């Protein structure tokens, strides 16, 4: 039987299914739909083609009732060890209907594998969650990637593919793909097909196989800003202007804003040892501290406050509020303001 837990990972769940270690009930729910779609494919392939007519049921929640679903699950498989019942679109069911599934989930039929899929939405029913656990089932909740979770997620996806990845490679994928989980898996799996097992994904391999520039990206822009390397900053901005589709200013502004927000934390962190700064900023690698240490020397707290204000103005101006300048002209001006911030705020 698969491990019964609400904290099971996608990788471990996929592995248990590959080993045919099945639980009687699976609840797949959460905002991120990618995982649910991939897992449904695996559940759909459990029953051999020759037995599907009698032992494979796909039920759409809006077209059924909790009682009808339970009745289907209580049938015995036809000339086989088990039957699979997949209930899709659980998120469309009313709350009281979802609650009524608890009776079966708490006392499931051992020869039935029931999959309840709430695609793109978390199940709020405490009764159903408790019943799945008590009945020996598995709960898998997939949450949307956030700015805090995207970096470790990229590292984990690479690991699942049998690869390692450099910090700069993580930043490049994060900036280019963002929180689109399907694309992250697709691009990293593509790398796994061309790189040997255990290889490290480098900026060079990303540029070669995915097409993201290793020299002109937001990671390099932050590095140039930290060191106040003006020629490099404006070369990158000019490259962004010539490749707007892959380098939207909204993403660049967000990246720069996050950097200076963190820089303000650095200034007001008493213990400025690398380990302390890693904890304060939530960083994974010590090498990431370098840009903050350099930036803190080049931008005092007053300058950082001025720059954060300038980025907010850029955001408003780029949306047409108070300015009609082209957005990359505005980005050029923002870089100039960052480099020349006087840092003489009078409080």
HUTAUR-V695137 format. One line per field, one symbol per residue. ss: DSSP state (H for helix, E for strand, L for the rest). phi: phi as a letter, one per 30 degrees, with the letter a starting at -180 (. if undefined). burial: b if it has 9 or more other ideal C-beta (glycine too) atoms within 8 Angstrom, else e. A space follows every 10 residues. Layout:
ss=???
phi=???
burial=???
This chain:
ss=LLLLLLLLLH HHHHHHHHLL LLLLEEEEEE LLHHHHHHHH HHHHLLLLHH HHHHHEEEEE HHHLLHHHHH HHHLLLLLLL LLEEEEEELH HHLLHHHHHH LHHHHHLLLL LEEEEEEEEL ELLLLHHHHH HHHHLLLEEE ELLLLLLLLH HHHHHHHHHH LLLEELHHHH HHHHHHHLLL HHHHHHHHHH HHHHLLLLLE ELHHHHHHHL LLLLLLLHHH HHHHHHHLLH HHHHHHHHHH HHLLLLLLHH HHHHHHHHHH HHHHHHHLLL LLLHHHHHHH HLLLLHHHHH HHHHHHHHLL HHHHHHHHHH HHHHHHHHLL LLLLLLHHHH HHHHHHHHHH LLLLLLL
phi=.ddcadcddd dddddddddh cccdbbccak dddededddd ddddcddded cddcbbbccc edcbbedddd dddddcdcha dabcbcccid ddddeddded ddededbddd ccccccccdi addcdddded dddddidbcb cccddbddcd ddddddddde dibcbdeddd ddddddcicd dddddddddd dddccdeidc dcedddddcc jcddcbaddd dddddechde ededddddde ddbddcbddd dddddddddd dddddedccd dcdedddddd cidccdddde dddddddcbd eddddddddd dddeedddci ciacdddddd dddddddddc edibdcc
burial=ebebeeebeb ebbbebbeee ebbbbbbbbb bbbbbbbbbb ebbbebbeee bbebbbeebb beebebebbb ebbeeebeeb ebbbbbbbbb bebeeebbbb bbbbbbebee ebbbbbbbbb bebebeebbb bbbebbbbbb ebeebeeebb bebbbbbbbe bebbbbbbbb bbbbbbbeee beebbebbbb bbeebeeeee bbbebbbebb ebebebbbbb bbbbbbeebe ebbbbbbebb bebbeebebe bbbebbbbbb bbbbbbbebe ebeeebbbeb bebeeeebbe bbbbbbeebe ebbbbbbbeb bebbbbbbee eebeeeebeb bbbbbebbbe bebeeee
